[in-house]
Amino acid sequence: MRALTPGWFEGEGYRGIRGEMTSPPSSAVSVVTALFEDLVRVGLRQLITQDPNLELVASDVPLEQLDEAIDELEPQVVLLNFGSLPSPGYVHDLHEAHPGSRIVVLANRPTSAECNQMLSFGATACIS
């Protein structure tokens, strides 16, 4: 098993890259975030960590490691940065590989066609 990039596990309850994990409270929704621009990243982290109904189990996960992080952590929600997606098909591939995780795509002024495409590929929501 290869080591994962240090630093992307930021949520409470995680004790290191390969250390023992504690599960979020059963009422909390577990969330993983992909890489975002600095301002968005800080805002998302603040919003998620301040809400007792949400548990940030990993943040700033590079797309190259997102599949492995989802496999390992099994989050209920995955937040993706539309601007960093290699292709719309990436959402479809993630959805097929992890049907138990809801995929939410955050986009800066997406067109209706772009949002519809994300939804048709398996995203639960496309938010601007």
MMTF fields as JSON, N, C-alpha, C and O atoms, coordinates in Angstrom:
{
  "mmtfVersion": "1.0.0",
  "mmtfProducer": "UNKNOWN",
  "numBonds": 511,
  "numAtoms": 512,
  "numGroups": 128,
  "numChains": 1,
  "numModels": 1,
  "chainsPerModel": [1],
  "groupsPerChain": [128],
  "chainIdList": ["A"],
  "bondAtomList": [4, 2, 8, 6, 12, 10, 16, 14, 20, 18, 24, 22, 28, 26, 32, 30, 36, 34, 40, 38, 44, 42, 48, 46, 52, 50, 56, 54, 60, 58, 64, 62, 68, 66, 72, 70, 76, 74, 80, 78, 84, 82, 88, 86, 92, 90, 96, 94, 100, 98, 104, 102, 108, 106, 112, 110, 116, 114, 120, 118, 124, 122, 128, 126, 132, 130, 136, 134, 140, 138, 144, 142, 148, 146, 152, 150, 156, 154, 160, 158, 164, 162, 168, 166, 172, 170, 176, 174, 180, 178, 184, 182, 188, 186, 192, 190, 196, 194, 200, 198, 204, 202, 208, 206, 212, 210, 216, 214, 220, 218, 224, 222, 228, 226, 232, 230, 236, 234, 240, 238, 244, 242, 248, 246, 252, 250, 256, 254, 260, 258, 264, 262, 268, 266, 272, 270, 276, 274, 280, 278, 284, 282, 288, 286, 292, 290, 296, 294, 300, 298, 304, 302, 308, 306, 312, 310, 316, 314, 320, 318, 324, 322, 328, 326, 332, 330, 336, 334, 340, 338, 344, 342, 348, 346, 352, 350, 356, 354, 360, 358, 364, 362, 368, 366, 372, 370, 376, 374, 380, 378, 384, 382, 388, 386, 392, 390, 396, 394, 400, 398, 404, 402, 408, 406, 412, 410, 416, 414, 420, 418, 424, 422, 428, 426, 432, 430, 436, 434, 440, 438, 444, 442, 448, 446, 452, 450, 456, 454, 460, 458, 464, 462, 468, 466, 472, 470, 476, 474, 480, 478, 484, 482, 488, 486, 492, 490, 496, 494, 500, 498, 504, 502, 508, 506],
  "bondOrderList": [1, 1, 1, 1, 1, 1, 1, 1, 1, 1, 1, 1, 1, 1, 1, 1, 1, 1, 1, 1, 1, 1, 1, 1, 1, 1, 1, 1, 1, 1, 1, 1, 1, 1, 1, 1, 1, 1, 1, 1, 1, 1, 1, 1, 1, 1, 1, 1, 1, 1, 1, 1, 1, 1, 1, 1, 1, 1, 1, 1, 1, 1, 1, 1, 1, 1, 1, 1, 1, 1, 1, 1, 1, 1, 1, 1, 1, 1, 1, 1, 1, 1, 1, 1, 1, 1, 1, 1, 1, 1, 1, 1, 1, 1, 1, 1, 1, 1, 1, 1, 1, 1, 1, 1, 1, 1, 1, 1, 1, 1, 1, 1, 1, 1, 1, 1, 1, 1, 1, 1, 1, 1, 1, 1, 1, 1, 1],
  "groupList": [{"groupName": "MET", "atomNameList": ["N", "CA", "C", "O"], "elementList": ["N", "C", "C", "O"], "formalChargeList": [0, 0, 0, 0], "bondAtomList": [1, 0, 2, 1, 3, 2], "bondOrderList": [1, 1, 2], "singleLetterCode": "M", "chemCompType": "L-PEPTIDE LINKING"}, {"groupName": "ARG", "atomNameList": ["N", "CA", "C", "O"], "elementList": ["N", "C", "C", "O"], "formalChargeList": [0, 0, 0, 0], "bondAtomList": [1, 0, 2, 1, 3, 2], "bondOrderList": [1, 1, 2], "singleLetterCode": "R", "chemCompType": "L-PEPTIDE LINKING"}, {"groupName": "ALA", "atomNameList": ["N", "CA", "C", "O"], "elementList": ["N", "C", "C", "O"], "formalChargeList": [0, 0, 0, 0], "bondAtomList": [1, 0, 2, 1, 3, 2], "bondOrderList": [1, 1, 2], "singleLetterCode": "A", "chemCompType": "L-PEPTIDE LINKING"}, {"groupName": "LEU", "atomNameList": ["N", "CA", "C", "O"], "elementList": ["N", "C", "C", "O"], "formalChargeList": [0, 0, 0, 0], "bondAtomList": [1, 0, 2, 1, 3, 2], "bondOrderList": [1, 1, 2], "singleLetterCode": "L", "chemCompType": "L-PEPTIDE LINKING"}, {"groupName": "THR", "atomNameList": ["N", "CA", "C", "O"], "elementList": ["N", "C", "C", "O"], "formalChargeList": [0, 0, 0, 0], "bondAtomList": [1, 0, 2, 1, 3, 2], "bondOrderList": [1, 1, 2], "singleLetterCode": "T", "chemCompType": "L-PEPTIDE LINKING"}, {"groupName": "PRO", "atomNameList": ["N", "CA", "C", "O"], "elementList": ["N", "C", "C", "O"], "formalChargeList": [0, 0, 0, 0], "bondAtomList": [1, 0, 2, 1, 3, 2], "bondOrderList": [1, 1, 2], "singleLetterCode": "P", "chemCompType": "L-PEPTIDE LINKING"}, {"groupName": "GLY", "atomNameList": ["N", "CA", "C", "O"], "elementList": ["N", "C", "C", "O"], "formalChargeList": [0, 0, 0, 0], "bondAtomList": [1, 0, 2, 1, 3, 2], "bondOrderList": [1, 1, 2], "singleLetterCode": "G", "chemCompType": "PEPTIDE LINKING"}, {"groupName": "TRP", "atomNameList": ["N", "CA", "C", "O"], "elementList": ["N", "C", "C", "O"], "formalChargeList": [0, 0, 0, 0], "bondAtomList": [1, 0, 2, 1, 3, 2], "bondOrderList": [1, 1, 2], "singleLetterCode": "W", "chemCompType": "L-PEPTIDE LINKING"}, {"groupName": "PHE", "atomNameList": ["N", "CA", "C", "O"], "elementList": ["N", "C", "C", "O"], "formalChargeList": [0, 0, 0, 0], "bondAtomList": [1, 0, 2, 1, 3, 2], "bondOrderList": [1, 1, 2], "singleLetterCode": "F", "chemCompType": "L-PEPTIDE LINKING"}, {"groupName": "GLU", "atomNameList": ["N", "CA", "C", "O"], "elementList": ["N", "C", "C", "O"], "formalChargeList": [0, 0, 0, 0], "bondAtomList": [1, 0, 2, 1, 3, 2], "bondOrderList": [1, 1, 2], "singleLetterCode": "E", "chemCompType": "L-PEPTIDE LINKING"}, {"groupName": "TYR", "atomNameList": ["N", "CA", "C", "O"], "elementList": ["N", "C", "C", "O"], "formalChargeList": [0, 0, 0, 0], "bondAtomList": [1, 0, 2, 1, 3, 2], "bondOrderList": [1, 1, 2], "singleLetterCode": "Y", "chemCompType": "L-PEPTIDE LINKING"}, {"groupName": "ILE", "atomNameList": ["N", "CA", "C", "O"], "elementList": ["N", "C", "C", "O"], "formalChargeList": [0, 0, 0, 0], "bondAtomList": [1, 0, 2, 1, 3, 2], "bondOrderList": [1, 1, 2], "singleLetterCode": "I", "chemCompType": "L-PEPTIDE LINKING"}, {"groupName": "SER", "atomNameList": ["N", "CA", "C", "O"], "elementList": ["N", "C", "C", "O"], "formalChargeList": [0, 0, 0, 0], "bondAtomList": [1, 0, 2, 1, 3, 2], "bondOrderList": [1, 1, 2], "singleLetterCode": "S", "chemCompType": "L-PEPTIDE LINKING"}, {"groupName": "VAL", "atomNameList": ["N", "CA", "C", "O"], "elementList": ["N", "C", "C", "O"], "formalChargeList": [0, 0, 0, 0], "bondAtomList": [1, 0, 2, 1, 3, 2], "bondOrderList": [1, 1, 2], "singleLetterCode": "V", "chemCompType": "L-PEPTIDE LINKING"}, {"groupName": "ASP", "atomNameList": ["N", "CA", "C", "O"], "elementList": ["N", "C", "C", "O"], "formalChargeList": [0, 0, 0, 0], "bondAtomList": [1, 0, 2, 1, 3, 2], "bondOrderList": [1, 1, 2], "singleLetterCode": "D", "chemCompType": "L-PEPTIDE LINKING"}, {"groupName": "GLN", "atomNameList": ["N", "CA", "C", "O"], "elementList": ["N", "C", "C", "O"], "formalChargeList": [0, 0, 0, 0], "bondAtomList": [1, 0, 2, 1, 3, 2], "bondOrderList": [1, 1, 2], "singleLetterCode": "Q", "chemCompType": "L-PEPTIDE LINKING"}, {"groupName": "ASN", "atomNameList": ["N", "CA", "C", "O"], "elementList": ["N", "C", "C", "O"], "formalChargeList": [0, 0, 0, 0], "bondAtomList": [1, 0, 2, 1, 3, 2], "bondOrderList": [1, 1, 2], "singleLetterCode": "N", "chemCompType": "L-PEPTIDE LINKING"}, {"groupName": "HIS", "atomNameList": ["N", "CA", "C", "O"], "elementList": ["N", "C", "C", "O"], "formalChargeList": [0, 0, 0, 0], "bondAtomList": [1, 0, 2, 1, 3, 2], "bondOrderList": [1, 1, 2], "singleLetterCode": "H", "chemCompType": "L-PEPTIDE LINKING"}, {"groupName": "CYS", "atomNameList": ["N", "CA", "C", "O"], "elementList": ["N", "C", "C", "O"], "formalChargeList": [0, 0, 0, 0], "bondAtomList": [1, 0, 2, 1, 3, 2], "bondOrderList": [1, 1, 2], "singleLetterCode": "C", "chemCompType": "L-PEPTIDE LINKING"}],
  "groupTypeList": [0, 1, 2, 3, 4, 5, 6, 7, 8, 9, 6, 9, 6, 10, 1, 6, 11, 1, 6, 9, 0, 4, 12, 5, 5, 12, 12, 2, 13, 12, 13, 13, 4, 2, 3, 8, 9, 14, 3, 13, 1, 13, 6, 3, 1, 15, 3, 11, 4, 15, 14, 5, 16, 3, 9, 3, 13, 2, 12, 14, 13, 5, 3, 9, 15, 3, 14, 9, 2, 11, 14, 9, 3, 9, 5, 15, 13, 13, 3, 3, 16, 8, 6, 12, 3, 5, 12, 5, 6, 10, 13, 17, 14, 3, 17, 9, 2, 17, 5, 6, 12, 1, 11, 13, 13, 3, 2, 16, 1, 5, 4, 12, 2, 9, 18, 16, 15, 0, 3, 12, 8, 6, 2, 4, 2, 18, 11, 12],
  "groupIdList": [1, 2, 3, 4, 5, 6, 7, 8, 9, 10, 11, 12, 13, 14, 15, 16, 17, 18, 19, 20, 21, 22, 23, 24, 25, 26, 27, 28, 29, 30, 31, 32, 33, 34, 35, 36, 37, 38, 39, 40, 41, 42, 43, 44, 45, 46, 47, 48, 49, 50, 51, 52, 53, 54, 55, 56, 57, 58, 59, 60, 61, 62, 63, 64, 65, 66, 67, 68, 69, 70, 71, 72, 73, 74, 75, 76, 77, 78, 79, 80, 81, 82, 83, 84, 85, 86, 87, 88, 89, 90, 91, 92, 93, 94, 95, 96, 97, 98, 99, 100, 101, 102, 103, 104, 105, 106, 107, 108, 109, 110, 111, 112, 113, 114, 115, 116, 117, 118, 119, 120, 121, 122, 123, 124, 125, 126, 127, 128],
  "secStructList": [7, 7, 7, 7, 7, 6, 6, 7, 7, 7, 1, 6, 6, 5, 7, 1, 1, 1, 1, 7, 5, 7, 7, 7, 7, 6, 6, 1, 3, 3, 3, 3, 3, 3, 7, 7, 7, 2, 2, 2, 2, 2, 2, 2, 2, 2, 2, 2, 2, 2, 7, 6, 6, 3, 3, 3, 3, 3, 3, 3, 3, 7, 2, 2, 2, 2, 2, 2, 2, 2, 2, 2, 2, 7, 7, 1, 3, 3, 3, 3, 3, 4, 4, 4, 7, 1, 7, 6, 2, 2, 2, 2, 2, 2, 2, 2, 2, 7, 6, 6, 1, 3, 3, 3, 3, 3, 7, 1, 1, 7, 7, 2, 2, 2, 2, 2, 2, 2, 2, 2, 6, 6, 7, 1, 3, 3, 3, 7],
  "xCoordList": [0.845, 0.0, 0.895, 1.754, 0.709, 1.57, 1.079, -0.106, 2.004, 1.662, 0.911, 1.185, -0.021, -0.786, -0.122, 0.664, -0.436, 0.147, -0.23, -1.415, 0.769, 0.468, -0.298, -0.1, -1.162, -1.828, -3.253, -3.969, -3.704, -5.071, -6.095, -7.29, -5.675, -6.628, -6.672, -5.758, -7.717, -7.798, -8.935, -8.969, -9.85, -10.998, -10.645, -9.671, -11.446, -11.241, -11.52, -12.343, -10.839, -11.078, -10.101, -10.078, -9.296, -8.296, -6.965, -6.595, -6.232, -5.025, -3.761, -2.785, -3.758, -2.551, -2.853, -3.957, -1.865, -2.056, -2.473, -3.365, -1.88, -2.278, -2.637, -2.681, -2.889, -3.219, -4.65, -5.395, -5.011, -6.35, -7.35, -7.063, -8.503, -9.52, -10.686, -11.005, -11.312, -12.573, -13.663, -13.455, -14.792, -15.893, -16.555, -16.606, -17.067, -17.82, -19.093, -19.541, -19.68, -20.942, -21.949, -21.938, -22.812, -23.728, -24.636, -25.114, -24.88, -25.75, -24.996, -25.621, -23.663, -22.879, -22.679, -22.537, -22.669, -22.429, -20.934, -20.378, -20.287, -18.849, -18.604, -19.296, -17.596, -17.321, -15.836, -14.971, -15.561, -14.207, -14.229, -15.154, -13.211, -13.123, -11.877, -10.81, -12.029, -10.894, -10.173, -10.56, -9.136, -8.409, -9.261, -9.929, -9.223, -9.903, -8.924, -7.856, -9.286, -8.492, -8.452, -9.332, -7.426, -7.192, -8.411, -8.79, -9.02, -10.146, -11.33, -11.974, -11.615, -12.712, -12.388, -13.25, -11.154, -10.72, -10.923, -11.465, -10.488, -10.62, -12.094, -12.502, -12.885, -14.311, -15.03, -15.836, -14.746, -15.379, -15.011, -15.869, -13.735, -13.28, -13.982, -14.421, -14.086, -14.769, -16.236, -16.724, -16.922, -18.343, -18.566, -19.461, -17.756, -17.946, -17.582, -18.328, -16.453, -16.01, -16.864, -16.898, -17.552, -18.41, -19.799, -20.548, -20.147, -21.471, -21.391, -20.698, -22.077, -22.007, -22.627, -22.437, -23.352, -23.96, -23.035, -23.379, -21.858, -20.892, -19.573, -19.195, -18.876, -17.564, -16.614, -16.757, -15.639, -14.644, -13.605, -12.785, -13.643, -12.728, -11.478, -10.47, -11.519, -10.332, -10.57, -11.668, -9.518, -9.65, -8.416, -7.346, -8.596, -7.495, -6.903, -5.692, -7.745, -7.273, -7.014, -7.924, -5.785, -5.511, -6.358, -6.618, -6.779, -7.614, -6.952, -7.635, -5.628, -4.905, -5.065, -4.859, -5.428, -5.562, -6.999, -7.27, -7.905, -9.289, -9.953, -10.641, -9.758, -10.36, -9.916, -10.732, -8.633, -8.104, -8.652, -8.969, -8.763, -9.301, -10.76, -11.166, -11.544, -12.947, -13.045, -13.874, -12.198, -12.173, -11.891, -12.554, -10.91, -10.471, -11.444, -11.707, -11.978, -12.785, -14.288, -15.038, -14.736, -16.156, -17.016, -17.953, -16.698, -17.484, -18.881, -19.12, -19.787, -21.136, -21.22, -22.049, -20.351, -20.356, -18.929, -17.999, -18.772, -17.49, -17.725, -18.591, -16.955, -17.052, -15.941, -14.76, -16.334, -15.38, -15.343, -16.347, -14.181, -13.972, -14.15, -13.329, -15.2, -15.48, -14.289, -13.972, -13.636, -12.53, -11.31, -10.472, -11.197, -10.022, -10.307, -9.407, -11.541, -11.867, -11.172, -11.219, -10.526, -9.864, -10.856, -10.542, -12.051, -13.111, -14.421, -14.399, -15.562, -16.84, -16.978, -17.661, -16.326, -16.392, -15.797, -16.097, -14.953, -14.372, -15.47, -15.379, -16.504, -17.632, -18.326, -18.679, -18.52, -19.149, -18.319, -18.864, -17.007, -16.125, -16.177, -16.234, -16.157, -16.245, -17.582, -17.643, -18.641, -19.983, -20.097, -20.656, -19.58, -19.632, -18.798, -19.209, -17.631, -16.734, -17.193, -16.864, -17.947, -18.342, -19.811, -20.117, -20.711, -22.135, -22.698, -23.76, -22.012, -22.49, -22.145, -22.635, -21.309, -20.921, -21.67, -21.75, -22.213, -22.885, -21.836, -21.011, -21.855, -20.88, -21.53, -22.555, -20.914, -21.389, -20.286, -19.15, -20.63, -19.67, -19.896, -20.996, -18.844, -18.904, -18.263, -17.131, -18.993, -18.52, -18.701, -19.606, -17.848, -17.938, -18.708, -18.168, -19.946, -20.818, -20.941, -20.635, -21.378, -21.54, -22.752, -23.707, -22.688, -23.851, -24.857, -24.519, -26.069, -27.088, -26.645, -26.86, -26.033, -25.571, -24.495, -24.496, -23.578, -22.529, -23.113, -22.725, -24.044, -24.689, -25.477, -25.398, -26.231, -27.0, -26.09, -26.426, -24.939, -23.987, -23.46, -23.366, -23.113, -22.622, -23.693, -23.393, -24.935, -26.032, -26.266, -26.515, -26.185, -26.402, -25.268, -25.469, -24.093, -22.953, -22.907, -21.998, -23.866, -23.941, -23.751, -23.826, -23.504, -23.392, -24.781, -25.806, -24.777, -26.031, -26.455, -27.645, -25.455, -25.746, -24.583, -23.439, -24.912, -23.925, -24.275, -25.323, -23.377, -23.672, -22.725, -21.535, -23.263, -22.443, -22.281, -21.62],
  "yCoordList": [-1.167, 0.0, 1.237, 1.371, 2.144, 3.306, 4.403, 4.484, 5.227, 6.327, 7.402, 7.639, 8.04, 9.122, 10.448, 10.542, 11.464, 12.773, 13.277, 13.356, 13.623, 14.163, 15.469, 16.235, 15.714, 16.997, 17.026, 17.977, 16.036, 16.168, 15.615, 15.702, 15.049, 14.653, 15.743, 15.86, 16.538, 17.689, 17.591, 18.37, 16.67, 16.596, 16.029, 15.291, 16.382, 15.822, 14.327, 13.859, 13.595, 12.171, 11.346, 10.123, 11.98, 11.236, 11.406, 12.523, 10.313, 10.361, 10.134, 9.597, 10.527, 10.395, 9.751, 9.258, 9.759, 9.27, 7.801, 7.434, 6.981, 5.571, 5.148, 3.956, 6.117, 5.824, 5.381, 5.247, 5.162, 4.714, 5.843, 6.991, 5.539, 6.556, 6.304, 5.166, 7.396, 7.269, 7.723, 8.647, 7.103, 7.448, 8.731, 9.019, 9.508, 10.691, 10.255, 9.121, 11.14, 10.793, 10.338, 10.835, 9.399, 8.824, 9.872, 9.677, 10.976, 12.006, 12.975, 13.725, 12.974, 13.892, 13.319, 12.108, 14.187, 13.799, 13.951, 15.033, 12.881, 12.924, 13.541, 13.23, 14.429, 15.197, 15.114, 15.2, 14.945, 15.033, 16.153, 16.237, 17.021, 18.067, 17.864, 17.515, 18.085, 18.076, 19.413, 20.254, 19.602, 20.869, 22.0, 21.843, 23.141, 24.358, 25.514, 25.386, 26.647, 27.856, 28.24, 27.858, 28.996, 29.308, 29.879, 29.384, 30.895, 31.54, 30.589, 30.56, 29.824, 28.847, 27.757, 27.359, 27.28, 26.228, 26.669, 25.918, 27.888, 28.406, 28.545, 28.163, 29.089, 29.259, 27.94, 27.803, 26.967, 25.646, 25.006, 24.473, 25.067, 24.465, 25.116, 24.426, 26.456, 27.164, 26.741, 26.421, 26.743, 26.38, 24.949, 24.695, 24.03, 22.619, 22.347, 21.666, 22.867, 22.554, 23.238, 22.784, 24.316, 24.993, 24.38, 24.707, 23.518, 22.894, 21.55, 20.651, 21.387, 20.121, 18.945, 17.791, 19.223, 18.16, 17.646, 16.707, 18.261, 17.87, 17.488, 18.05, 16.535, 16.091, 16.084, 15.266, 16.997, 17.063, 15.98, 16.105, 14.919, 13.794, 13.902, 13.266, 14.696, 14.948, 16.196, 16.419, 17.019, 18.226, 18.394, 17.857, 19.153, 19.457, 18.202, 18.11, 17.259, 16.005, 16.222, 16.613, 15.973, 16.084, 15.071, 13.97, 15.445, 14.549, 13.192, 12.172, 13.18, 11.928, 10.965, 9.761, 11.479, 10.641, 10.567, 9.92, 11.218, 11.277, 9.905, 9.576, 9.112, 7.778, 6.942, 6.27, 6.989, 6.227, 6.756, 5.977, 8.083, 8.668, 8.26, 7.956, 8.254, 7.853, 6.379, 5.998, 5.546, 4.124, 3.935, 3.147, 4.659, 4.489, 5.072, 4.455, 6.261, 6.987, 6.801, 7.013, 6.409, 6.218, 7.4, 7.226, 8.605, 9.774, 9.738, 9.121, 10.408, 10.509, 11.56, 11.451, 12.586, 13.674, 13.963, 13.992, 14.175, 14.578, 15.898, 15.988, 16.925, 18.227, 18.351, 18.223, 18.602, 18.724, 20.151, 20.862, 20.555, 21.846, 21.659, 21.003, 22.221, 22.072, 22.496, 21.845, 23.581, 24.118, 23.212, 23.369, 22.266, 21.39, 20.002, 19.166, 19.759, 18.445, 18.235, 19.118, 17.083, 16.832, 16.712, 17.063, 16.214, 16.102, 15.839, 15.4, 16.098, 15.791, 14.305, 13.933, 13.466, 12.026, 11.618, 10.536, 12.474, 12.186, 12.014, 11.148, 12.851, 12.753, 11.407, 10.752, 10.998, 9.703, 8.567, 7.663, 8.606, 7.556, 7.485, 6.395, 8.647, 8.666, 8.112, 7.331, 8.524, 8.055, 6.535, 5.861, 6.013, 4.564, 3.801, 2.743, 4.338, 3.665, 3.795, 2.945, 4.846, 5.119, 5.527, 6.678, 4.609, 4.973, 5.396, 6.016, 5.074, 5.457, 6.871, 7.362, 7.535, 8.92, 9.87, 9.646, 10.922, 11.956, 12.926, 13.409, 13.213, 14.106, 15.465, 15.579, 16.493, 17.858, 18.625, 18.689, 19.201, 19.949, 21.441, 21.954, 22.128, 23.574, 24.234, 23.917, 25.151, 25.785, 27.294, 27.787, 28.011, 29.461, 29.817, 29.755, 30.18, 30.565, 29.499, 29.764, 28.32, 27.278, 27.579, 28.227, 27.1, 27.226, 26.139, 25.188, 26.291, 25.263, 23.937, 22.881, 23.99, 22.768, 22.066, 20.84, 22.846, 22.24, 21.58, 20.468, 22.263, 21.677, 20.424, 19.409, 20.498, 19.331, 18.156, 17.008, 18.442, 17.379, 16.735, 15.51, 17.554, 17.014, 16.124, 15.047, 16.589, 15.825, 14.517, 13.475, 14.576, 13.367, 12.358, 11.159, 12.828, 11.938, 11.424, 10.672, 11.814, 11.238, 12.168, 11.735, 13.449, 14.395, 14.57, 14.552, 14.735, 14.991, 16.44, 16.748, 17.341, 18.764, 19.441, 18.991, 20.54, 21.42, 22.819, 23.372, 23.375, 24.615, 25.714, 25.481, 26.908, 28.057, 28.938, 29.974],
  "zCoordList": [0.0, 0.0, 0.0, 0.871, -0.963, -1.034, -0.088, 0.238, 0.333, 1.232, 0.463, -0.713, 1.118, 0.522, 0.847, 1.79, 0.072, 0.304, 1.687, 2.012, 2.515, 3.843, 3.726, 2.783, 4.678, 4.752, 4.273, 4.583, 3.534, 3.064, 4.003, 3.723, 5.108, 6.132, 7.174, 7.99, 7.16, 8.04, 9.053, 10.006, 8.875, 9.761, 11.114, 11.262, 12.1, 13.434, 13.394, 12.607, 14.233, 14.313, 13.504, 13.634, 12.676, 11.921, 12.614, 12.976, 12.807, 13.615, 12.809, 13.333, 11.563, 10.769, 9.437, 9.205, 8.566, 7.207, 7.194, 6.429, 7.986, 8.039, 9.459, 9.765, 10.317, 11.71, 11.872, 10.901, 13.083, 13.428, 13.212, 13.55, 12.66, 12.448, 13.377, 13.72, 13.772, 14.484, 13.532, 12.745, 13.591, 12.704, 13.159, 14.354, 12.206, 12.601, 13.317, 13.144, 14.118, 14.771, 13.716, 12.59, 14.078, 13.102, 12.471, 11.354, 13.165, 12.607, 11.702, 10.953, 11.756, 10.929, 9.53, 9.359, 8.547, 7.163, 6.895, 7.079, 6.465, 6.192, 4.818, 3.848, 4.755, 3.55, 3.198, 4.07, 1.905, 1.353, 0.327, -0.482, 0.353, -0.659, -1.515, -1.01, -2.796, -3.721, -3.583, -2.772, -4.372, -4.346, -4.913, -5.935, -4.227, -4.66, -4.572, -3.973, -5.169, -5.038, -3.56, -2.79, -3.171, -1.758, -1.046, 0.016, -1.6, -0.942, -0.792, 0.257, -1.819, -1.767, -0.747, 0.037, -0.759, 0.172, 1.618, 2.428, 1.943, 3.31, 3.678, 4.775, 2.766, 3.039, 3.237, 4.157, 2.381, 2.528, 3.863, 4.567, 4.196, 5.452, 6.646, 7.566, 6.626, 7.71, 7.813, 8.897, 6.687, 6.687, 7.18, 7.987, 6.693, 7.028, 8.485, 9.188, 8.947, 10.311, 11.37, 12.513, 11.019, 11.992, 12.096, 13.016, 11.191, 11.2, 11.91, 11.432, 13.03, 13.762, 12.999, 13.385, 11.941, 11.144, 10.052, 9.335, 9.924, 8.9, 9.552, 10.579, 8.955, 9.429, 8.245, 7.337, 8.249, 7.186, 7.449, 8.359, 6.651, 6.866, 6.015, 6.323, 4.945, 4.127, 3.306, 2.797, 3.179, 2.37, 1.5, 1.787, 0.433, -0.481, -1.113, -1.315, -1.417, -2.006, -3.503, -4.234, -3.964, -5.401, -6.18, -5.695, -7.375, -8.174, -8.389, -8.472, -8.479, -8.69, -7.51, -7.666, -6.343, -5.152, -4.646, -3.634, -5.336, -4.867, -4.832, -3.866, -5.864, -5.916, -4.71, -4.079, -4.402, -3.266, -1.938, -1.039, -1.82, -0.585, -0.376, 0.745, -1.451, -1.344, -0.974, -0.147, -1.585, -1.228, 0.262, 0.936, 0.757, 2.132, 3.154, 4.186, 2.867, 3.848, 3.694, 4.647, 2.505, 2.205, 2.655, 3.435, 2.162, 2.576, 1.979, 0.941, 2.652, 2.136, 1.026, 0.123, 1.101, 0.119, -0.335, 0.472, -1.642, -2.232, -2.95, -3.821, -2.588, -3.244, -4.279, -3.956, -5.528, -6.627, -7.159, -7.135, -7.635, -8.265, -9.77, -10.412, -10.332, -11.759, -12.615, -13.611, -12.226, -13.006, -13.069, -13.957, -12.144, -12.145, -12.728, -12.806, -13.132, -13.682, -15.021, -15.877, -15.221, -16.498, -17.654, -18.792, -17.352, -18.345, -17.611, -16.461, -18.251, -17.605, -17.274, -16.319, -18.069, -17.827, -16.489, -15.984, -15.904, -14.597, -13.541, -12.671, -13.632, -12.694, -12.873, -11.892, -14.109, -14.385, -13.8, -13.167, -14.007, -13.49, -11.964, -11.394, -11.3, -9.832, -9.355, -8.405, -10.025, -9.652, -9.81, -8.945, -10.885, -11.115, -10.087, -9.61, -9.75, -8.816, -7.361, -6.534, -7.044, -5.655, -5.584, -5.272, -5.867, -5.903, -4.543, -4.485, -3.463, -2.14, -1.734, -0.717, -2.513, -2.214, -3.138, -4.346, -2.562, -3.356, -3.867, -3.092, -5.142, -5.751, -5.975, -6.648, -5.397, -5.569, -6.293, -5.823, -7.428, -8.239, -7.997, -8.204, -7.556, -7.363, -8.579, -8.944, -9.201, -10.429, -10.355, -9.682, -11.039, -11.124, -12.393, -13.497, -12.227, -13.338, -14.429, -15.592, -14.064, -15.091, -15.971, -15.543, -17.193, -18.069, -17.68, -16.975, -18.14, -17.9, -18.498, -17.904, -19.662, -20.324, -19.5, -19.385, -18.928, -18.101, -16.856, -16.499, -16.197, -15.017, -15.386, -14.694, -16.466, -16.902, -17.215, -16.923, -17.809, -18.112, -16.831, -16.746, -15.833, -14.555, -13.912, -13.397, -13.952, -13.368, -14.132, -13.525, -15.446, -16.228, -16.031, -16.222, -15.655, -15.406, -13.977, -13.626, -13.146, -11.815, -10.651, -9.501, -10.914, -9.812, -9.174, -9.856, -7.871, -7.161, -7.339, -7.387, -7.437, -7.592, -8.302, -8.24, -8.981, -9.593, -9.079, -9.41, -8.266, -7.554, -7.991, -8.201, -8.125, -8.482, -7.267, -7.34]
}
